[in-house]
Amino acid sequence: MNLDSELDGSLHTSPFDAIRRVDEDGNEYWSARALAKVLGYDNYRNFLKVMTKAKIACEQSQEAISDHFVDADEMIGLGKGAKRKIADVRISRYGLLGR
């Protein structure tokens, strides 16, 4: 439960917490594709430009980009139970928020 939930008595989950994932080692991350949708990007290609700027900011803060932005493949469902692999990026909390 978060502080906002305690204050207003409801069980509210932020859109960012709703898409938060945890890997097999217990590290939290956000899918760039899911994040793009939450932020209102209709086209993932346009969100890639934003991620490029975030990576530059990360590097300028003396952080290793590879610690906060990890290329990954995700499986998406297609019609009739078929699946297809698509490129995605796992973004750390630092990658989301910066310093």
MOKA-V321408 format. One record per residue. N is the residue number from 0. RES is the residue in one small letter. NEAR is the number of other C-alpha atoms within 8 Angstrom. Layout:
# MOKA-V321408
N/RES/NEAR
N/RES/NEAR
This chain:
# MOKA-V321408
0/m/5
1/n/6
2/l/6
3/d/7
4/s/11
5/e/10
6/l/6
7/d/6
8/g/6
9/s/6
10/l/7
11/h/7
12/t/6
13/s/6
14/p/7
15/f/8
16/d/7
17/a/7
18/i/10
19/r/10
20/r/8
21/v/9
22/d/8
23/e/5
24/d/5
25/g/6
26/n/7
27/e/10
28/y/12
29/w/13
30/s/13
31/a/10
32/r/9
33/a/9
34/l/11
35/a/12
36/k/9
37/v/9
38/l/6
39/g/6
40/y/10
41/d/6
42/n/6
43/y/9
44/r/6
45/n/8
46/f/10
47/l/8
48/k/8
49/v/8
50/m/8
51/t/8
52/k/8
53/a/10
54/k/11
55/i/8
56/a/9
57/c/13
58/e/10
59/q/7
60/s/7
61/q/6
62/e/8
63/a/8
64/i/9
65/s/6
66/d/8
67/h/12
68/f/12
69/v/9
70/d/8
71/a/8
72/d/9
73/e/8
74/m/8
75/i/8
76/g/8
77/l/8
78/g/5
79/k/4
80/g/6
81/a/7
82/k/8
83/r/8
84/k/8
85/i/8
86/a/8
87/d/11
88/v/12
89/r/13
90/i/14
91/s/12
92/r/11
93/y/9
94/g/12
95/l/7
96/l/6
97/g/9
98/r/4
